[in-house]
Every structure is written in structure tokens, then in C-alpha cells.
Amino acid sequence: MMERHKEDPPTGIQSSIAVFHCGAGCSIGDTIAELMVPALALTFAGEFGTRLIFDFIFTYILGVIFQYFTIVPMRGLSFGQGVVAAVRADTISIALFEVGMFA
């Protein structure tokens, strides 16, 4: 059945799941970083700059992890191929999500 519909455009539900898992990884990463910076009293680029840097780092890591666990089962990729595919799929969307959050 899946082979027959392989070339069909994604459904609304498939698109929603793809967007929600990316947003979830970004939101969780932002939350962890926002709590961690003041808790550890980290300030190396000013308080706001430090938060932005940590927000992006944690968001990127969690976003790629969430994407990895979505892509690998769908495509049957190895670990290395899955990481590369996840990075390629999520880098632009995470960067744009964070730019919107920072603005």
C-alpha cells in the first residue's frame, strides 16, 4: 500500500506531525536553556547573549534528535545516514524558528 502511494503529496496529518515534532524539539531546547543559564549563573556574552547562544545550541541538538527518530524508521537508514539526513532536514527550519524566537 505504501509503495503505491509513495509519490503522493503528504497529507495534512503527515505535514502536521512533521511540523509539530520540530516545534516540540525547539520548544523543549529553549525551555532547558532558559532555565539552565540563570541556574548555573552563566554569562560570557552578557546575560541575553548567553541565553541566545544556549537557546540555539539546545534547540538545534534536540531538534536534530527528534528529526532523527522520525526519519530513520521511515527510511530504514543507518545511524550515520540518519544523522546526516536529520541535520539536512532540520538545519534551516531550526535556524528560522530561532530567529523568529529571538526577534
N, C-alpha and C positions, 0 to 999 in steps of 0.2 A: 504494500500500500504506500509506504514512504517513497519507494523508488518511482512510483507513478506520479507522485505529486512533488518530486524533487525540484522541479523548475518553477513551481507555482510561487507567486509572491507570498511573503509572510502574512499570516492572519493578524487581526487586531490583538488577539491574545498573545501570540508569539512576540509581537512587537512590544507589547506592554511588559511582558516578562523580561525581555532584553533591556528595556529602559529601567525598570524597577530594580533589577539586581545591580546595575551600575550606580544608580542613585543611592541604593542601600549601602554599598561599599563606601561611597563618598561621604555619606552622612555619618556612618559609624567612624570612619577615619577622622573626620572633622571633630566629632564629639570626643574621641580619645585624646586628640592633640590639644583641644581646648581645655580639657581637664588636667592633662599632664604638665603643660608648660607652667602654670602657676603652682601646681603641687610640688614640682621639683625646683621652683624658682629659677627657671632657665631664662636668661636674657643675654643673647650675644649679638643681636641685631635690633636692640630695643625690644620692648615687650610686644608691640604689634608686629614687627618684622619677624620675631622669633615664632610667634603664633602662625603667621602666614607660611613660613618655611615648614614648620612641623605639620600644619594642616595639609599642605601639599604632599609631603612625604608619606604620611599615614594614609591619606586618601588614595594616593597612587598605589601603594602596596596592597591595601585592602581591595581596591577596585580591580587590580590585576588578578588577585587571588579569586575573587568572586567570578570574574570572567573565565579564569582557568577552569574552575569546576563546572562551568556551563559549557564551554567549548569542547573539552576533552571527551566527555561521554557522547556528545553529539557526533563528533568526527572520528572518534577512536584513535586519538593521537598519542604519541609517546610523551614522556614528561617534558623533554626539551622542545619538541614541536608544539606542545600545549602552551608552554611559557611564551614562546615566540608569538604564537597566534593570539594569546591573551594580551600581550603588550601591543601588538599591532592593532588589535581591535579596540582597545580602551584608551590608548595614549591621548588621542585628540579629544575624545569625549570627556575624559577626566580633566584635562587641561582647561577646556572650555567651561566645565562645571565649576572648577575652582576660580577661574577668572570672574565668573558671574557671582560667586560667593564673596570673593574679595572686594568686588566693586560695590 
